[in-house]
Amino acid sequence: MSHNYAEWIRTYAPVAVNDPNKPELVEEFSHCLLQLRPDIGLVVFSLIIMSDYRREVSSGGDPDLNRAAPGGHFCAAHSGGLSLQDYEK
């Protein structure tokens, strides 16, 4: 990522979107990431990737908090009362 930000985005965006039937989402997500300066993007993504909030999730939280599906499943299983509702945007 630090050597070639644009190339990293081209490989990361399809994996992050994870929907080969919606290439327009990959394009939109890529466009958003390219709006970040590479030095700022590196800091932001490093913080996201290295963050671990499992302990905070286990202590409970907002019952209406929206989360991505994999994180949502983890949170519902470990939060002590949060429920999970899948929906299409």
C-alpha distances in whole Angstrom, upper triangle without the diagonal:
4,5,6,5,8,8,5,8,11,10,10,13,15,15,15,18,19,22,23,26,24,22,23,21,18,18,19,16,14,16,16,12,12,15,13,12,8,10,12,9,7,11,12,10,10,14,14,13,15,18,21,24,26,29,29,29,32,34,34,33,34,35,34,30,28,25,23,25,24,24,27,29,28,29,32,33,32,33,37,38,35,36,33,34,32,32,31,29
4,6,6,10,10,9,11,14,14,13,16,19,18,18,21,23,26,26,29,28,25,26,24,21,21,22,19,16,18,18,14,14,16,13,11,8,8,11,9,7,10,12,11,11,14,15,14,16,19,22,25,28,30,30,31,33,35,36,35,35,37,36,32,30,28,26,28,27,26,30,31,30,31,35,35,34,35,39,40,37,38,36,37,35,35,34,32
4,6,9,9,9,12,13,14,14,17,19,19,20,23,24,27,27,30,28,25,26,25,22,21,23,20,17,19,19,16,15,17,15,13,10,11,14,12,10,14,16,14,14,18,19,18,19,22,25,28,31,33,34,34,37,39,39,38,39,40,39,35,33,30,28,31,29,29,32,34,33,34,37,38,37,38,42,43,41,41,39,39,37,37,36,34
4,6,5,6,9,10,11,12,14,17,17,18,20,22,24,24,27,25,22,23,22,18,18,19,17,14,16,16,13,12,15,13,12,9,11,14,12,11,15,16,14,15,19,19,18,20,23,26,29,31,34,34,34,37,39,39,38,38,40,38,34,32,29,27,29,28,28,31,33,32,34,37,38,37,38,42,43,40,40,37,38,35,35,33,32
4,6,5,6,9,10,10,12,15,16,15,18,20,22,22,25,23,20,20,19,16,15,16,14,11,12,13,9,8,11,10,9,6,9,11,8,8,12,13,11,13,16,16,16,18,21,24,26,29,32,31,31,35,36,36,35,35,36,34,31,28,26,24,26,26,26,29,31,30,31,34,35,35,36,39,40,37,37,35,35,32,32,30,29
4,5,5,6,9,10,11,13,15,15,16,19,20,20,23,20,17,17,17,14,13,14,12,9,10,12,9,7,11,11,10,8,12,13,11,12,15,15,14,16,19,18,18,21,23,26,29,31,34,33,33,36,38,38,36,36,37,35,32,29,27,24,26,26,27,29,31,31,32,35,36,36,37,41,41,38,38,35,35,32,31,29,27
4,5,5,6,9,10,12,13,14,16,18,19,19,22,20,17,18,17,14,13,16,14,10,13,14,11,10,14,14,14,11,14,16,13,13,17,17,15,17,20,19,18,21,24,26,29,31,34,34,33,36,39,38,37,37,38,36,33,30,27,24,26,26,26,29,31,31,32,35,36,36,37,41,41,38,38,35,35,32,32,29,28
4,5,5,6,8,11,11,12,14,16,18,18,21,20,17,18,17,13,14,15,13,10,13,13,10,10,14,13,13,10,13,14,11,11,14,14,12,13,17,16,14,17,20,23,25,27,30,30,30,33,35,35,34,34,35,33,30,27,24,21,23,22,23,26,28,27,29,31,32,32,33,37,38,35,35,32,32,29,29,28,26
4,5,5,6,9,10,10,12,14,16,16,19,17,14,15,13,10,10,11,9,6,9,10,7,8,11,11,12,10,14,14,10,11,15,14,11,14,17,15,15,18,20,23,25,27,30,30,29,32,34,34,32,32,33,31,27,24,22,19,21,21,22,24,26,26,27,30,31,32,32,36,36,33,33,30,30,27,27,25,23
4,6,6,7,9,11,12,13,15,14,17,15,12,13,13,9,9,12,10,7,10,12,10,10,14,14,15,14,17,17,14,15,18,17,15,18,20,19,18,21,23,26,28,29,33,32,31,34,37,36,35,34,35,33,30,26,24,21,23,22,23,26,27,28,29,32,33,34,34,38,38,35,34,31,31,28,27,25,24
4,6,6,7,9,11,12,14,13,17,16,13,15,14,10,12,14,12,10,13,14,12,13,16,16,18,15,18,19,15,15,18,17,14,17,19,17,16,19,22,24,26,27,31,31,30,33,35,35,34,34,34,32,29,26,23,20,21,20,22,24,26,26,28,30,31,31,33,36,37,34,33,30,30,27,27,25,24
4,6,5,6,9,10,13,13,16,15,13,15,13,9,11,13,10,9,12,13,10,12,15,15,16,14,17,17,13,13,16,14,11,14,16,14,13,16,18,20,22,24,27,27,26,29,31,31,30,30,30,29,25,22,19,16,18,17,18,21,22,22,24,27,28,28,29,33,33,30,30,27,27,24,24,22,22
4,5,5,6,8,10,11,14,12,10,11,9,6,8,9,6,6,10,10,9,11,14,14,16,15,18,17,13,15,17,15,13,16,18,15,15,18,20,22,23,25,28,28,26,29,32,31,29,29,29,27,24,21,18,15,17,17,18,20,22,22,24,26,27,28,29,33,32,29,28,25,25,22,21,19,18
4,6,5,6,7,8,11,10,8,10,9,6,9,11,9,9,12,13,12,14,17,18,20,19,22,21,17,18,21,19,16,19,21,18,17,21,22,23,25,26,29,29,27,30,33,32,31,30,30,28,25,22,19,16,16,16,18,20,22,23,24,26,27,29,30,33,33,30,28,25,24,21,21,19,18
4,6,5,8,9,13,12,11,14,11,9,12,14,11,11,15,15,14,16,19,19,21,19,22,21,17,18,20,18,15,17,19,16,14,18,19,20,22,23,26,27,25,27,30,29,29,28,28,27,24,21,17,14,14,14,16,18,19,20,22,24,24,26,27,30,31,27,27,23,23,20,20,19,19
4,5,9,11,14,12,12,13,10,8,12,12,9,10,14,13,12,15,17,17,19,18,20,19,15,16,18,15,12,15,16,13,12,16,17,18,19,20,24,24,22,25,27,26,25,25,25,23,20,17,14,11,12,12,13,15,17,18,19,21,22,23,24,28,28,25,24,21,21,18,18,17,16
4,6,8,10,9,9,10,7,6,10,10,8,10,13,13,13,15,17,18,21,20,23,21,18,19,21,18,16,19,19,16,16,20,20,21,22,23,26,26,24,26,29,28,26,25,25,23,20,17,14,11,12,13,14,16,17,19,20,22,23,25,25,29,28,25,24,20,19,16,16,14,13
4,6,9,9,10,12,10,9,12,13,12,13,16,16,16,19,21,21,24,23,25,24,21,21,23,21,18,21,22,18,17,21,21,22,23,23,27,27,24,27,30,28,27,27,26,24,22,18,16,12,12,12,15,16,17,18,20,21,23,24,26,29,28,25,24,20,19,16,16,14,15
4,5,6,7,10,8,8,12,13,12,14,17,17,18,20,22,23,26,25,28,27,23,24,26,24,21,24,25,21,21,24,25,25,26,26,30,30,27,29,32,31,29,28,27,25,23,19,17,14,13,14,17,18,19,21,23,23,25,27,28,31,30,27,25,21,20,16,15,13,14
4,5,6,10,9,9,12,14,13,14,17,18,19,20,23,24,27,26,29,28,24,26,28,26,23,26,27,24,23,27,28,28,29,30,33,33,31,33,36,34,33,32,31,29,27,23,21,17,17,18,21,22,22,24,26,27,28,30,31,34,34,30,28,25,23,20,19,16,17
4,6,9,9,10,12,14,15,16,18,20,20,22,24,26,29,28,31,30,27,28,31,28,26,29,30,26,26,30,30,31,31,31,35,35,32,34,37,35,34,32,31,29,27,23,22,18,18,19,22,22,23,26,27,28,29,32,32,35,34,31,28,25,23,19,17,14,15
4,5,6,7,9,10,11,13,15,16,17,19,21,23,26,26,29,28,24,26,28,25,23,27,28,24,24,28,28,29,30,31,34,33,31,34,36,34,32,31,30,27,25,21,20,17,17,19,21,22,23,25,27,27,29,31,32,35,33,30,28,24,22,18,17,13,13
4,5,5,6,9,10,11,12,14,15,16,19,21,24,23,27,26,22,24,27,24,22,26,27,24,24,28,28,30,31,32,35,34,32,35,37,36,34,33,32,29,27,23,22,19,19,21,23,24,25,27,28,29,31,33,34,37,36,32,30,27,25,21,20,17,16
4,5,5,6,9,10,10,12,14,15,17,19,22,23,26,25,22,24,26,24,22,26,27,24,24,28,29,30,31,32,35,34,32,35,37,35,33,32,31,28,26,23,22,19,20,22,23,24,26,28,29,30,32,34,34,37,36,32,30,27,25,21,19,16,14
4,5,5,6,8,10,11,12,14,16,18,21,21,24,22,19,22,24,21,19,23,24,21,21,25,25,27,27,28,32,30,28,32,34,32,30,28,28,25,23,19,18,15,16,18,20,20,22,24,25,26,29,30,30,33,32,29,27,24,22,19,17,14,12
4,6,5,6,8,10,11,12,14,16,19,19,22,21,17,19,22,19,17,21,22,19,19,23,24,26,27,28,31,31,29,32,34,33,31,30,30,27,24,21,19,16,17,19,20,21,23,25,26,27,29,30,31,34,34,30,29,25,24,21,19,17,15
4,6,5,6,9,10,10,13,15,18,18,21,20,17,20,22,20,19,22,24,21,22,25,26,28,29,31,34,33,32,35,37,35,33,32,32,29,27,23,22,19,21,22,23,25,27,28,29,31,33,34,34,37,37,33,32,28,27,24,22,19,17
4,5,5,6,9,10,11,13,17,17,21,19,16,19,21,19,18,21,22,20,21,25,25,27,28,30,33,31,30,33,35,33,31,29,29,26,24,21,20,17,20,21,22,23,26,27,27,29,31,32,32,35,35,31,30,27,25,22,20,17,15
4,5,5,6,9,10,12,15,15,18,16,13,16,18,15,14,18,19,16,17,21,21,23,24,26,29,28,27,30,32,30,28,27,27,25,22,19,17,15,17,19,19,20,23,24,24,26,29,29,29,33,32,29,28,25,24,21,19,17,15
4,5,5,6,9,10,13,13,16,15,12,15,17,15,14,17,19,17,18,21,22,25,26,28,31,30,29,32,34,33,31,30,31,28,25,22,20,18,20,21,22,23,26,26,27,29,31,32,32,36,35,32,31,28,27,24,23,21,19
4,5,5,7,9,12,13,16,15,13,16,18,16,16,19,21,19,20,23,24,27,28,30,33,32,31,34,36,35,32,31,32,29,26,23,22,20,23,24,24,26,28,29,29,32,34,34,34,38,37,33,33,30,29,26,24,22,19
4,5,5,7,11,12,15,13,11,14,16,13,13,17,18,16,18,21,21,24,25,28,30,29,28,32,33,31,29,28,29,26,23,20,19,18,21,22,22,23,26,27,27,29,31,32,31,35,34,31,30,28,27,25,23,21,18
4,5,6,9,9,12,10,8,11,13,11,10,14,15,14,15,18,19,22,23,26,29,28,27,31,32,31,29,28,29,27,24,21,19,18,21,21,21,23,26,26,26,29,31,31,31,34,34,31,31,28,28,26,24,23,20
4,5,7,8,11,11,9,12,14,13,13,16,18,17,18,21,22,25,27,30,32,31,31,34,36,35,33,32,33,31,27,25,23,22,24,25,25,27,29,30,30,33,35,35,34,38,38,35,35,32,31,29,28,26,23
4,6,9,12,10,9,13,14,13,14,17,18,18,19,22,23,26,27,30,32,31,31,34,35,34,32,31,32,30,27,24,23,22,25,26,26,27,30,31,30,33,35,35,35,38,38,34,35,32,32,29,28,26,23
4,6,8,6,6,9,11,10,11,14,15,15,17,19,20,23,25,28,30,28,29,32,33,33,30,30,32,29,26,24,23,22,25,25,24,27,29,29,29,32,34,33,33,37,37,33,34,32,31,30,29,27,24
4,6,5,6,9,10,10,12,14,16,16,18,20,21,25,26,30,32,30,31,34,35,35,33,32,35,32,29,27,26,25,28,28,27,29,32,32,32,35,37,36,35,39,39,36,37,35,35,33,32,31,28
4,5,5,6,9,10,10,12,14,15,16,18,20,23,25,28,31,30,30,34,35,35,33,33,35,33,30,28,26,24,27,27,26,29,31,31,31,34,36,35,35,39,39,36,37,35,35,33,33,31,29
4,5,5,7,9,10,11,13,15,16,17,18,22,24,28,29,29,30,33,34,34,32,33,35,33,30,28,26,26,29,28,27,30,32,31,31,34,36,35,35,38,39,36,37,36,36,35,34,33,31
4,5,5,6,9,10,11,12,14,15,17,20,22,25,27,26,27,30,31,31,29,29,32,30,26,25,24,23,26,26,24,27,30,29,28,32,33,32,32,35,36,33,34,33,33,32,32,31,28
4,5,5,6,8,10,10,12,14,15,19,21,24,26,25,26,29,30,30,28,28,30,29,25,23,21,20,23,23,22,24,27,26,26,30,31,30,30,34,34,32,32,30,31,29,29,28,26
4,6,5,6,9,10,10,12,14,18,20,23,25,25,25,29,30,30,29,29,31,30,26,25,22,21,24,23,22,25,27,26,26,30,31,30,30,34,35,32,33,31,32,31,31,30,28
4,6,5,6,9,10,11,12,16,18,21,23,22,23,27,27,28,27,27,30,29,25,24,22,21,24,23,22,25,27,25,25,29,30,29,28,32,33,31,32,31,32,31,31,30,29
4,5,5,6,9,10,11,14,16,19,21,20,21,24,25,25,24,24,26,25,21,20,18,18,21,20,19,21,24,23,22,26,27,26,26,29,30,28,29,27,28,27,27,27,25
4,5,5,6,8,10,13,15,18,21,20,20,24,25,25,24,24,26,25,21,20,17,16,19,18,17,20,22,21,21,25,26,25,25,29,30,27,28,26,27,26,26,26,24
4,5,5,6,8,12,15,17,19,19,20,23,25,25,25,25,28,27,23,22,19,19,21,19,18,21,23,21,22,25,26,25,25,29,30,28,29,28,29,28,29,29,27
4,6,5,6,10,12,15,17,16,17,20,22,22,21,22,25,24,20,20,17,17,20,19,16,20,22,20,20,23,24,22,23,26,28,25,27,26,27,27,28,28,26
4,6,5,9,10,13,16,15,16,19,20,20,19,20,22,21,18,17,14,14,16,15,13,16,18,17,17,20,21,20,20,24,25,23,24,22,24,23,24,24,23
4,6,8,11,13,16,16,17,19,21,22,21,22,24,24,20,19,16,14,17,15,13,17,18,16,17,21,21,20,21,25,26,24,25,23,25,24,25,25,25
4,7,10,12,14,15,16,18,20,21,21,23,25,25,21,21,18,17,19,17,15,18,20,17,18,21,22,20,21,24,26,24,26,25,27,26,28,28,28
4,6,9,11,11,13,15,17,18,17,19,21,22,18,18,15,15,18,15,13,16,18,15,15,19,19,17,18,21,23,21,23,22,24,24,26,27,26
4,6,8,9,10,12,14,15,16,18,20,20,17,17,15,15,17,14,11,14,15,12,12,16,16,14,15,18,20,19,21,20,23,23,25,27,26
4,5,5,6,9,10,11,12,14,16,17,14,15,13,14,16,14,10,13,14,11,10,14,14,11,11,15,17,15,18,18,21,21,23,25,25
4,5,5,6,9,10,12,15,16,18,15,16,13,15,15,13,10,12,12,9,8,11,11,8,9,12,15,14,16,16,20,21,23,25,26
4,5,5,7,9,11,15,16,19,16,18,16,18,19,16,13,15,15,12,10,13,13,9,9,12,15,15,18,18,22,23,26,28,29
4,5,5,7,8,11,14,16,13,15,14,17,18,16,13,14,15,12,10,13,13,10,9,11,14,13,16,17,20,22,24,27,27
4,5,6,7,10,11,13,11,13,11,14,15,13,10,10,11,9,6,9,10,7,5,9,11,10,13,14,17,19,21,24,24
4,5,8,12,13,15,14,16,15,17,17,15,12,12,13,10,7,9,9,5,4,7,10,10,13,15,18,20,23,26,27
4,7,11,12,15,14,17,16,19,20,18,15,15,16,13,10,12,12,8,6,7,10,11,14,16,20,22,25,28,28
4,7,8,12,11,14,14,17,18,17,14,13,14,12,9,10,11,8,5,6,7,7,11,13,17,19,22,25,25
4,6,9,8,11,12,16,17,17,14,12,14,13,10,11,13,11,7,9,9,8,11,13,16,18,20,23,23
4,5,5,9,11,15,16,17,14,12,15,15,11,11,14,13,10,11,10,8,10,12,14,17,18,21,20
4,6,9,11,15,15,17,14,11,13,14,10,10,13,13,9,10,8,5,7,9,11,14,16,19,19
4,6,9,13,14,16,14,11,14,15,12,11,15,15,12,14,11,8,8,9,10,12,13,16,16
4,6,10,12,14,11,9,12,13,10,11,14,14,12,14,12,9,10,10,11,12,13,16,15
4,7,9,12,10,8,11,13,10,11,15,15,14,16,15,11,11,9,9,10,10,12,12
4,6,8,6,5,9,10,8,10,13,14,13,16,15,12,11,9,10,10,11,13,13
4,6,5,6,9,10,10,12,14,15,15,18,18,14,13,11,11,9,11,12,12
4,5,5,6,9,10,10,12,14,15,18,17,14,12,9,9,8,10,11,12
4,5,5,6,9,10,11,13,14,17,17,14,14,11,12,11,13,15,16
4,5,5,6,9,10,11,11,15,15,12,12,10,12,12,14,16,17
4,5,5,6,9,10,10,13,12,9,9,7,9,9,12,14,15
4,5,5,6,9,10,13,12,10,9,7,10,10,13,16,18
4,6,5,6,8,11,12,10,11,10,13,13,17,19,20
4,5,5,5,9,9,7,9,8,12,13,16,19,20
4,6,6,8,7,5,5,6,10,12,15,18,20
4,6,7,8,8,9,9,13,14,18,21,23
4,6,8,8,10,12,15,17,20,23,25
4,6,6,9,11,14,17,20,23,24
4,6,9,12,16,19,22,25,26
4,6,10,13,16,19,23,24
4,7,10,13,16,19,21
4,7,10,13,17,18
4,7,10,13,15
4,6,10,12
4,7,10
4,6
4
